[in-house]
Amino acid sequence: MRRTSIIAQAQQEVVDEFALFSDWQDRYEHLIELGKDLPLIAPENKTDDNLVRGCQSRVWLHAAPQNGLVHFTADSDAMITKGIVALLVRVFNDRTPEEIIGASTDFIDTIGLRAHLSPNRANGLSAMIDQMKRYALAYSAKS
């Protein structure tokens, strides 16, 4: 499989998964469950430098290069926000910087997530994506 299709495949899995739920209450519960399974950020990386600016809730996002891939860990103090960042980590974790930079985020609108978030949470979602892409860009420049 081409590396470039790995993110697209992960995104399609998310779309298929969310299609199993008929209403947004069930989808929110699924997001909360995803957050519970999020591999947590190491305590030493839970710093102000790793806070995502623009989020209503506190969201820590850490990235580190590993074998040419970008490895993300994260945490949040809000359950739904933690689920959202878990969803993004699931899609973008352990991908090449180029894959992350070039990836579409249309899957978020396909599952209807952005439309079902408050304006502040939608801004936070965009801030998380922007931060992940900035990390990828920084690691791309270093390699």
Backbone as a ProteinNet text record, in pm:
[ID]
protein_1_A
[PRIMARY]
MRRTSIIAQAQQEVVDEFALFSDWQDRYEHLIELGKDLPLIAPENKTDDNLVRGCQSRVWLHAAPQNGLVHFTADSDAMITKGIVALLVRVFNDRTPEEIIGASTDFIDTIGLRAHLSPNRANGLSAMIDQMKRYALAYSAKS
[TERTIARY]
83.7	0	88.6	51.3	124.5	105.6	212.4	204.9	99	86.8	-6	-150.7	-179.2	-317.8	-348.7	-245	-267.3	-355.3	-330.1	-414.4	-556.4	-567.9	-701.2	-775.3	-703.8	-766.3	-812.2	-727.7	-764.1	-885.5	-889.4	-1003.5	-1131.1	-1121	-1238.3	-1288.7	-1196.9	-1237.3	-1317.3	-1275.2	-1348.2	-1487.4	-1494.7	-1623.8	-1716.6	-1663.9	-1744.5	-1790.4	-1700.5	-1732	-1843.8	-1833.8	-1935	-2068.6	-2065.8	-2189.7	-2272.3	-2209.2	-2280.7	-2376.2	-2353.9	-2436.5	-2542.8	-2666.6	-2777.3	-2797.7	-2754.1	-2775.4	-2649.5	-2650.9	-2531	-2506	-2606.5	-2581.4	-2490.1	-2520.6	-2437.3	-2296.8	-2287.8	-2156.9	-2072.3	-2136.5	-2063	-2013.2	-2097.3	-2055.5	-1937.4	-1940.7	-1829	-1701.5	-1714.2	-1598.4	-1539.6	-1626.2	-1579.7	-1504.8	-1556	-1487.6	-1350.8	-1343.6	-1214.8	-1114.9	-1162.7	-1077.1	-1022.3	-1102.2	-1057.3	-943.5	-935.6	-831.5	-709.1	-710.6	-600.4	-472.3	-363	-234.8	-194	-183.1	-163.1	-22.7	-17.5	106.6	186.4	316.9	401	390.6	390.7	376.9	476.9	599.1	700.2	669.2	578.9	539.3	407	348.4	221.6	255.7	309	358.6	280.7	300	235.6	279.7	404.2	454	374.2	318	242.1	92.1	47.4	-95.2	-132.4	-244.5	-292.4	-364.5	-313.2	-374.1	-500.2	-605.1	-728.9	-833.9	-799.9	-897.3	-962.8	-1092.2	-1167.4	-1122.3	-1103.3	-1054.4	-902.4	-842.8	-697.1	-665.4	-585.8	-545	-393.5	-329.9	-186.1	-159.8	-71.6	-37	114.5	173.7	318.3	349.6	454.1	498.7	647.8	688.5	830.9	858.4	972.6	1006.2	1053.3	1005.5	1048.6	1062.1	1185.2	1212.5	1150	1159	1106.2	956.4	890.8	747	725.5	607.3	573.4	484.1	530.1	455.1	388.9	255.8	179.2	131	131.1	60.7	-16.9	-125	-210.9	-291.7	-355.1	-449.4	-534.8	-648	-734.3	-806.2	-848.5	-923.4	-1074.5	-1117.8	-1260.7	-1283	-1387	-1407.6	-1429.1	-1516	-1541.8	-1418	-1353.8	-1232.3	-1123.4	-1114.3	-1016.8	-1050	-1177.8	-1218.8	-1183.5	-1199.7	-1166.5	-1017.1	-935.1	-790.3	-749.7	-818.4	-789.7	-818.2	-926	-961.5	-852.2	-803.8	-698.1	-566.9	-533.5	-411.1	-422.4	-539.1	-560.2	-530.8	-571.2	-553.4	-410.3	-352.1	-224	-101.5	-119.8	-7.4	76.4	207.9	304.1	291.2	274.7	273.9	395.1	431.6	543.3	496.1	591.1	552	478.2	525.2	463.4	318.6	293.2	156.1	64.4	113.4	32.3	5.8	111.8	98.9	-0.6	8	-75.5	-214.3	-242.1	-369.1	-488.2	-593.6	-721.2	-784.2	-864.8	-938.9	-1089.4	-1124.8	-1266.3	-1345.5	-1277.2	-1348.3	-1422.5	-1371	-1434.9	-1572.3	-1580.3	-1709.5	-1797.9	-1737.2	-1814.2	-1889.5	-1825.4	-1895.5	-1985	-1977.4	-2063.8	-2014.5	-1890.5	-1839.8	-1838.4	-1777.3	-1764.8	-1902.3	-2001.3	-2135.8	-2205.4	-2158.5	-2222	-2140.3	-2044.5	-1965.6	-2004.4	-1988.9	-2009.3	-1900.3	-1922.3	-1819.8	-1682.3	-1681.2	-1553.2	-1485.6	-1563.7	-1505.2	-1458.6	-1534	-1493.1	-1360.9	-1346.1	-1219.2	-1107	-1137	-1037.5	-996	-1093.5	-1065	-968.7	-997.5	-909	-770.4	-764.9	-636	-554.9	-622.4	-551.8	-493.1	-573.6	-526.8	-409.4	-423.6	-315.5	-187.3	-200	-81	-14.8	-94.3	-37.7	35.8	-22.8	40.8	166.6	165.3	285.8	399.9	367.6	470.3	527.1	440.1	484.7	573.5	534.5	612.5	751.5	756	885.2	974.6	917.7	998.9	1036.7	952	982.1	1102.4	1106.8	1216.3	1348.9	1341.2	1462.7	1522	1436.3	1487	1542.4
-117.6	0	124.5	222.2	347.7	419.3	481.5	554.7	664.5	728.5	841	798.8	671.6	628.5	585.5	581.6	537.1	635.3	764.6	862.8	856.2	846.6	837.6	714	604.8	482.7	503	564.7	591.6	683.9	782.6	874.2	800.8	711.9	636.6	545.4	488.2	405.1	487.4	611.6	700.8	730	760.5	788.9	667.3	549.2	426.7	400.6	423.9	402.4	495.3	623.4	719.8	696.8	635.9	604.8	498.5	424.3	321.1	380.8	507.8	572.6	659.3	641.5	711.1	853.8	884.6	1021.4	1075.1	1206.2	1269.8	1240.4	1204.3	1164.1	1041.5	944.2	823.8	856.7	950.1	988.3	1058.5	1143.9	1208.8	1104.8	1006.6	899.9	822.4	801	733.1	817.3	948.1	1037.9	1028.3	1026.8	1016.9	885.6	777.1	647.2	652	717.6	732.1	805.8	906.9	983.9	899.4	804	716.1	625.4	597.7	509.7	585.7	716.4	798.9	769.6	734.2	719.3	857.1	867.1	998.1	1052.4	1181.2	1255.5	1229.5	1217.6	1198.3	1322.1	1303.5	1419.2	1531.6	1495.6	1599.2	1678.3	1627.4	1699.9	1774.8	1765	1834.5	1973.8	2054.6	2187.3	2295.2	2418.1	2531	2541.2	2501.7	2506.1	2413	2306.8	2209.6	2232.5	2340.4	2373.4	2423.3	2376.7	2422.6	2554.9	2657.5	2791.2	2795.1	2856.5	2868.2	2767	2681.4	2584.1	2638.9	2619.8	2660	2575.4	2446.6	2355.3	2353.2	2297.6	2281.6	2154	2169.1	2055.9	2061.9	1952.4	1941.1	1849	1890.6	1811.4	1812.8	1694.8	1683.1	1599.6	1639.3	1563.3	1538.3	1422.2	1388.5	1307.5	1332.9	1253.1	1114	1012.6	874.7	802	771.1	696.7	762	894	965.4	992	948.6	970	1066.8	1125.5	1215.8	1139.4	1130.6	1059.3	1161.3	1151.8	1245.2	1178.7	1256	1220.5	1344.7	1322.9	1436.1	1407.3	1511.5	1499.6	1626.6	1618.7	1734.6	1720.8	1834.4	1831.8	1822.7	1812	1800.4	1672	1597.7	1464.5	1466.8	1553.7	1555.4	1605.1	1705.7	1758.2	1651.6	1573.6	1464.1	1362.1	1337.3	1248	1303.2	1433.6	1497.6	1486.1	1516.8	1507.9	1361.6	1269	1126	1085.9	1138.9	1111.3	1162.9	1283.3	1341.5	1264.5	1226.2	1148.3	1015.6	954.7	826.7	839.6	949.4	969	1011.9	1100	1160.9	1100.2	1017.5	963.1	867.1	878.7	790.3	792.6	911.2	936.1	1023.3	1027.9	1115	1260.2	1352.9	1494.1	1532.6	1480.3	1515.7	1466.4	1346.6	1293.9	1384.7	1426.8	1510.8	1646.4	1706.6	1839.2	1835	1730	1721.6	1662.6	1617.4	1548.2	1643.6	1599.7	1669.7	1639	1728.6	1700.9	1698.6	1667.9	1663	1559.2	1456.2	1352.1	1410.1	1519.8	1583.4	1637.3	1698.7	1748.6	1634.8	1529.3	1414.6	1348.3	1337.2	1277.1	1378.5	1506	1608.4	1665.7	1636.6	1679.5	1831	1900.2	2045.9	2112.9	2061.4	2119.5	2097.3	1998.6	1967.9	2016.3	2105.3	2163.4	2309.2	2356.7	2499.9	2574.5	2703	2779.2	2773.4	2778.7	2772.2	2637.4	2528.3	2394.8	2376.8	2429.8	2420.8	2495.1	2610.5	2683.8	2601	2533.5	2448.5	2332.6	2272.9	2164	2213.3	2328.5	2386	2413.9	2461.6	2490.6	2362.3	2252.2	2123.8	2076.3	2083.6	2042.3	2129.4	2261.3	2353.7	2321.2	2290.5	2260.1	2131.4	2030.5	1904.3	1928.1	2008.9	2037.9	2123	2214.3	2294.4	2205.8	2110	2015.4	1940.5	1892	1816.7	1904	2027.7	2120	2142.1	2155.7	2176.5	2053	1932.9	1811.6	1789.7	1832.3	1822.2	1910.1	2028.5	2121.9	2070	1993.5	1942.4	1824.2	1752.1	1629	1656.2
0	0	0	-80.1	-82.8	49.6	100	227.3	220.4	105.2	95.9	115.8	98.3	115.3	258.6	345.5	483.3	559.5	546.3	614.4	558.3	426.1	364.9	415.7	432	483.6	628.2	710.1	849.7	856.4	767.5	764.5	723.3	625.5	581.2	692.8	769.3	883.7	983.9	1007.9	1098.8	1043.1	913.8	849.7	862.6	832.9	842	985.4	1079.4	1220.3	1266.9	1232.5	1275.6	1205.4	1086.9	1014.9	1088.2	1177.1	1253.5	1356.5	1391.4	1492.8	1427	1470.3	1404.5	1454	1575.9	1624.1	1691.5	1715.1	1767	1913.1	1988.4	2127.1	2129.4	2041.7	2033.6	1982.2	1889.6	1835.9	1941.8	2023.3	2132.7	2231.9	2262.9	2354.6	2296.2	2164.6	2098.4	2108.6	2088.5	2102.3	2242.5	2343.5	2482.2	2503.3	2445.5	2455.8	2388	2271.5	2202.9	2292.2	2361.2	2451.4	2564.2	2611.3	2720.5	2675.6	2545.9	2492.6	2440.8	2454	2403.9	2482	2411	2482	2534.9	2665.4	2726.5	2707.3	2705.9	2697.9	2827.4	2816.3	2934.6	3023.8	3154.4	3245.1	3216.7	3178.7	3151.4	3023.3	2939.4	2817.3	2833.6	2951.7	2978.4	3032	2941	2976.9	2901.6	2944.8	2877.3	2731.7	2702.8	2564.6	2473.6	2529.8	2449.9	2454.3	2518.6	2516.1	2377.7	2326.7	2196.1	2218	2155.5	2166.6	2081	2134.2	2058.8	2101.2	2198	2248.2	2374.5	2384.2	2501.9	2621.4	2598.8	2702.1	2696.7	2799.5	2797.1	2719.9	2614.8	2531.4	2517.8	2557.6	2541.9	2424.1	2335.4	2218.1	2204.7	2204.1	2192.6	2069	1999.5	1882.4	1894.8	1845.6	1843.6	1717.9	1653.1	1535.7	1579.7	1509.5	1536.5	1403.5	1366.5	1242.3	1119.3	1110.7	995.5	1000.8	1109	1126.5	1242.2	1248.4	1357.9	1455.5	1580.8	1684.1	1776.6	1789.5	1871.6	1999.5	2107.4	2229.8	2271.6	2346.6	2380.5	2505.4	2555.3	2666.5	2668	2735.1	2753.3	2885.7	2940.2	3065.4	3042	2916.1	2884.2	2803.9	2839	2779.9	2629.3	2579.6	2435.2	2360.2	2415.3	2351.9	2349.1	2455.7	2459.9	2350.8	2326.2	2218.4	2081.9	2066	1938	1910.7	2010.5	1988.3	1968.4	2034.4	2013.9	1869.6	1813.4	1674	1580.3	1606.4	1523	1537.6	1660.3	1681.9	1607.7	1613	1542.8	1393.2	1333.8	1189.4	1154.7	1234.2	1197.2	1266.3	1366.3	1441.2	1357.8	1375.7	1309.3	1157.3	1104.6	959.7	926.9	801.2	762.2	768.5	788.7	788	660	546.1	417.7	410	464.3	464.8	546.5	662.8	751.8	687.6	633.9	572.2	455.9	374.4	254.9	276.6	397.6	422.5	424.4	362.5	369.5	505.2	554.9	678	650.2	526.8	487.8	567	617.5	692.2	813.1	868.5	984.2	945.8	827.4	780.1	731.4	675.8	628.7	743.3	859.6	974.5	1045.4	1004.5	1061.7	1193.1	1227.7	1357.7	1372.7	1277.9	1290.4	1304.2	1230.4	1234.1	1368.5	1445.6	1573.6	1692.8	1667.6	1775.5	1794.4	1916.6	1941	1862.7	1834.6	1763	1832.6	1966.1	2038.4	2020.1	2026.8	2008	1863.9	1767.1	1626.5	1605.1	1670.2	1662.6	1724	1834.9	1899.4	1810.1	1741.8	1647.3	1539.2	1483.3	1380.9	1438	1563	1626.3	1645.5	1681.1	1698.2	1565.2	1459.4	1326.5	1283.5	1301.6	1264.4	1339.5	1469.6	1549.2	1499.8	1466.6	1416	1284.8	1198.9	1070	1089	1188.4	1216.9	1266.9	1355.8	1400.6	1280.2	1193.1	1075.4	986.8	968.9	887.5	948.1	1079	1147.5	1129.3	1142.9	1127.1	981.6	890.3	748.5	714.9	772.1	745.5	802.1	913.1	976.5	901.7	826.7	760.3	622.8
[MASK]
+++++++++++++++++++++++++++++++++++++++++++++++++++++++++++++++++++++++++++++++++++++++++++++++++++++++++++++++++++++++++++++++++++++++++++++++

